[in-house]
């Protein structure tokens, strides 16, 4: 039971007291909405999607305002366009277009990828059209070159996508090197990226988690670098966080994890590392309940981003640090 006049913002703040934005960290971890009556007699905490804070001092009010501004004024900027969601979702492997639509709605994604070689967006007039379920007026479509193994095939595929989508420039390039592991063929990827950038495309590029080649792609003019976390469809999560962090730290364009995410914690970890976003398909479409998993991924990306902004406590491998005070304790007499 909390004493009268307990300060909810301070209580929540203590949950993340060592973070850069303590109340923000507490929100992302616990998702509580706390409030008290005007007479200050009690504190009520209930689960909420949108926590409400009632700071009682000027310092807490300033902290709460800073936290709110940080979260709300943190758009994802890609090729000059602002997005609120940092989750990008693929459209393959669902049982039908209805399930695709429901899952993407639950994910909150604004950018959806489309494999031009496998999905009908108008090239086959007698087949169901994905655009009837995910209209370009509501979503930013991201044509990709899934299934391409040469630079020439990838370039031709994206030229076709541009024609089908009335001059659409934002594309995802992937040139595969092996049908067994679906690892990127980096020499062909670099070649295709150069051609596409020269032709005016805004290229997001799937690549190996190699900081040197990631920098080469950025120097060519790609608008986003998308290193794999692990093999496409493997669900193994982030195998090499150190390489991923090297790429994040050196890049001046957005870095998004692409491939290998298996569950919500993988997405949260990617965002906590400092990724600008996460792209996934199999992790949602392959789940037992894709729509529910899409919602979980939405929350995970948001929580991971907020935790990154809040700033985690440093790891201490040889030293403990109690969260409660050690001074003024009552010791027993011996």
C-alpha positions in Angstrom: 0.0 0.0 0.0 1.5 3.4 -1.0 1.4 6.3 1.4 -0.9 9.3 0.7 0.3 11.8 -1.9 2.5 9.1 -3.6 3.8 10.4 -6.9 2.9 8.0 -9.8 5.5 9.4 -12.1 8.2 9.0 -9.5 7.1 5.4 -8.7 7.3 4.5 -12.4 10.5 6.4 -12.7 12.1 4.2 -10.0 11.6 1.2 -12.2 14.1 2.6 -14.7 16.0 5.0 -12.5 19.3 4.4 -14.1 18.0 5.0 -17.7 18.4 8.1 -19.7 14.6 8.5 -19.8 13.5 6.6 -16.6 9.7 6.9 -17.0 10.0 5.9 -20.6 12.0 2.8 -19.7 9.4 1.8 -17.1 6.6 2.2 -19.6 8.3 0.0 -22.2 8.9 -2.7 -19.6 5.7 -2.8 -17.7 3.0 -0.9 -19.8 1.3 0.5 -16.7 -1.1 3.4 -16.6 -1.0 5.1 -13.2 -3.2 7.8 -11.8 -4.4 9.2 -8.5 -7.4 11.1 -7.4 -7.1 14.9 -6.8 -7.0 14.4 -3.1 -3.9 12.2 -3.6 -5.2 9.4 -1.3 -4.3 6.5 -3.5 -2.5 5.3 -6.5 -4.1 3.0 -9.1 -2.1 1.0 -11.7 -3.8 -0.7 -14.5 -2.4 -2.3 -17.7 -2.7 0.2 -20.6 -1.6 0.7 -24.1 -1.1 4.4 -23.4 0.3 5.1 -20.0 -0.9 8.3 -18.3 1.5 10.1 -15.9 0.6 12.6 -13.3 3.8 14.3 -12.2 3.5 16.4 -9.0 6.8 18.4 -9.2 8.2 20.7 -11.8 11.2 18.4 -12.3 8.9 15.4 -13.0 6.7 17.4 -15.3 9.7 18.4 -17.4 10.9 14.8 -17.4 7.5 13.6 -18.5 7.3 16.2 -21.3 10.7 15.2 -22.6 9.8 11.6 -22.6 6.6 12.2 -24.5 8.3 14.4 -27.1 11.0 11.8 -27.6 8.5 9.0 -28.3 6.1 11.0 -30.4 8.7 12.9 -32.4 10.7 9.9 -33.4 9.6 9.2 -37.0 11.3 6.7 -39.2 12.7 8.7 -42.2 13.3 6.7 -45.3 14.2 8.3 -48.7 12.8 11.6 -47.5 9.4 10.2 -46.3 8.4 10.0 -42.7 6.8 6.9 -41.2 5.5 6.2 -37.7 6.0 2.4 -37.8 9.5 0.9 -37.8 8.2 -2.6 -38.7 8.2 -3.6 -42.3 6.3 -6.8 -43.3 6.4 -9.2 -46.2 3.3 -10.5 -48.0 4.4 -14.1 -48.8 3.6 -17.4 -47.1 0.1 -16.5 -45.8 -2.8 -18.9 -46.6 -4.6 -16.2 -48.6 -4.8 -12.5 -49.3 -7.4 -12.1 -46.5 -5.0 -13.4 -43.9 -2.3 -11.2 -45.4 -4.4 -8.1 -45.0 -5.4 -8.9 -41.4 -1.9 -9.7 -40.3 -0.5 -6.5 -41.8 -3.2 -4.4 -40.2 -2.4 -6.0 -36.8 1.3 -5.3 -37.4 0.8 -1.6 -37.8 3.2 -1.7 -40.7 3.1 1.1 -43.3 5.6 -0.4 -45.7 4.9 -3.9 -47.1 7.3 -5.9 -49.4 6.1 -7.6 -52.5 8.0 -10.3 -54.4 7.4 -9.3 -58.0 8.2 -12.8 -59.3 5.7 -14.5 -57.0 2.9 -12.1 -56.3 0.3 -10.7 -58.7 0.1 -6.9 -58.6 -1.5 -6.6 -62.0 0.8 -8.5 -64.3 -1.7 -11.4 -64.3 -5.1 -10.0 -65.1 -7.1 -13.3 -64.4 -5.6 -13.8 -60.9 -6.4 -12.2 -57.5 -4.5 -8.9 -57.2 -2.7 -8.1 -53.9 -3.4 -4.4 -54.5 -7.1 -5.1 -54.0 -6.3 -6.1 -50.4 -3.4 -3.7 -49.7 -4.1 -0.6 -51.8 -1.1 1.8 -52.5 -3.3 4.6 -51.1 -2.9 3.0 -47.7 0.5 1.3 -47.8 3.9 2.0 -49.3 4.6 -1.0 -51.4 8.2 -2.2 -51.5 8.8 -4.4 -54.6 11.7 -6.8 -54.0 13.8 -9.1 -56.2 13.2 -12.4 -54.2 14.3 -15.3 -56.4 16.9 -13.4 -58.4 20.4 -14.8 -58.6 22.0 -12.3 -60.9 22.3 -8.5 -61.1 20.7 -8.5 -64.5 17.6 -10.4 -63.3 17.2 -8.2 -60.3 17.5 -5.0 -62.4 14.9 -6.3 -65.0 12.5 -7.3 -62.2 12.6 -3.8 -60.6 12.2 -2.1 -63.9 9.0 -4.1 -64.4 7.8 -3.2 -60.9 8.3 0.5 -61.7 6.1 0.2 -64.7 3.4 -1.8 -62.9 3.4 0.8 -60.0 3.4 3.9 -62.2 6.9 5.1 -61.7 7.4 3.8 -58.1 11.0 4.4 -57.1 11.4 2.8 -53.6 12.6 -0.8 -54.0 14.3 -3.6 -52.1 17.2 -5.3 -53.8 18.3 -8.8 -53.0 20.5 -10.9 -55.2 20.9 -14.5 -53.8 24.0 -16.6 -54.1 22.8 -20.0 -53.1 19.4 -21.7 -53.2 20.1 -23.7 -50.1 21.1 -20.9 -47.6 19.7 -17.9 -49.5 22.8 -15.9 -48.6 23.3 -12.7 -50.6 25.7 -12.7 -53.6 27.6 -9.6 -52.7 29.5 -8.9 -56.0 26.2 -9.2 -57.9 24.4 -7.1 -55.3 26.9 -4.3 -55.6 26.7 -4.4 -59.4 22.9 -4.3 -59.4 22.8 -1.5 -56.7 25.1 0.7 -58.9 22.8 0.3 -61.9 19.6 0.9 -60.0 20.9 4.0 -58.2 22.1 5.4 -61.5 18.6 4.8 -63.0 17.0 6.8 -60.2 15.7 4.1 -57.9 15.7 4.5 -54.1 17.4 1.2 -53.2 17.1 -0.6 -49.9 19.5 -3.5 -50.0 19.7 -6.9 -48.4 23.3 -7.8 -47.7 25.7 -9.8 -45.5 26.5 -8.5 -42.1 29.8 -7.2 -43.4 30.7 -3.6 -42.3 33.0 -3.1 -45.3 30.5 -4.1 -47.9 27.7 -2.3 -46.1 29.8 0.9 -46.4 30.4 0.2 -50.1 26.6 0.0 -50.6 26.1 3.2 -48.8 28.8 4.9 -50.8 27.0 3.8 -54.0 23.9 5.6 -52.8 21.6 3.0 -51.3 19.0 4.6 -49.0 18.9 1.8 -46.5 21.3 -1.0 -45.5 19.6 -4.3 -44.6 22.0 -6.9 -43.1 20.7 -10.4 -42.4 20.3 -11.4 -38.8 20.5 -15.0 -39.8 19.4 -17.1 -42.7 16.2 -16.2 -44.4 13.3 -18.1 -42.8 15.5 -19.8 -40.2 14.0 -18.0 -37.2 17.4 -18.1 -35.5 17.4 -14.5 -34.5 20.5 -12.2 -34.4 23.5 -14.5 -34.7 26.2 -11.8 -34.8 25.2 -8.7 -32.8 28.7 -7.3 -32.9 28.9 -7.0 -36.7 25.4 -5.6 -36.7 26.4 -2.9 -34.2 29.5 -2.0 -36.3 27.3 -1.4 -39.3 24.8 0.6 -37.2 27.6 2.8 -35.8 29.2 3.6 -39.1 26.1 4.1 -41.2 24.5 7.5 -42.1 21.5 5.9 -43.7 18.9 3.7 -41.9 19.9 0.2 -41.0 17.2 -2.5 -40.8 17.5 -6.1 -39.8 16.3 -8.3 -42.6 15.9 -12.1 -42.4 16.2 -14.5 -39.5 13.8 -13.0 -37.0 11.8 -15.8 -35.3 9.8 -14.2 -32.5 9.1 -10.9 -30.8 12.2 -10.9 -28.6 14.4 -11.0 -31.7 12.7 -7.9 -33.0 13.1 -6.1 -29.6 16.8 -7.0 -29.4 17.4 -5.6 -32.9 15.8 -2.3 -32.0 17.6 -2.2 -28.7 20.9 -2.5 -30.6 20.0 0.6 -32.4 18.5 -0.6 -35.7 16.2 1.9 -37.4 13.7 -0.9 -38.2 13.0 -4.6 -38.8 11.7 -6.3 -41.8 10.1 -9.8 -41.5 7.8 -12.2 -43.2 8.2 -15.8 -42.1 8.2 -15.0 -38.4 4.6 -13.7 -38.8 3.2 -15.8 -41.7 4.7 -19.0 -40.3 3.3 -18.6 -36.8 0.4 -20.7 -35.6 -1.6 -17.5 -35.3 -0.2 -15.0 -37.8 -2.5 -12.1 -36.8 -1.6 -12.5 -33.1 2.1 -12.7 -33.9 1.9 -9.6 -36.1 0.5 -7.7 -33.1 3.2 -9.0 -30.9 5.9 -7.9 -33.4 4.3 -4.4 -33.5 4.7 -4.1 -29.7 8.2 -5.6 -29.7 9.5 -3.1 -32.2 8.0 -0.2 -30.2 9.3 -1.5 -26.9 12.8 -2.1 -28.3 13.0 1.4 -29.8 11.8 3.0 -26.5 14.4 1.0 -24.6 17.1 2.1 -27.0 16.1 5.7 -26.6 15.9 5.4 -22.8 19.4 4.0 -22.6 20.0 0.7 -20.8 22.1 0.4 -17.6 25.7 -0.6 -18.3 26.6 -4.3 -17.9 28.7 -5.0 -14.8 30.2 -8.5 -14.9 32.1 -8.3 -11.6 30.2 -5.8 -9.4 26.7 -5.8 -8.0 24.8 -2.6 -7.3 21.8 -2.8 -5.0 18.7 -0.9 -6.1 17.7 -0.1 -2.5 19.8 2.2 -0.2 22.4 0.6 2.0 22.9 3.5 4.4 20.8 4.0 7.5 19.9 0.3 7.8 19.0 -1.1 11.2 21.6 -3.7 12.1 21.2 -6.4 14.7 23.5 -6.4 17.7 26.0 -9.1 18.1 
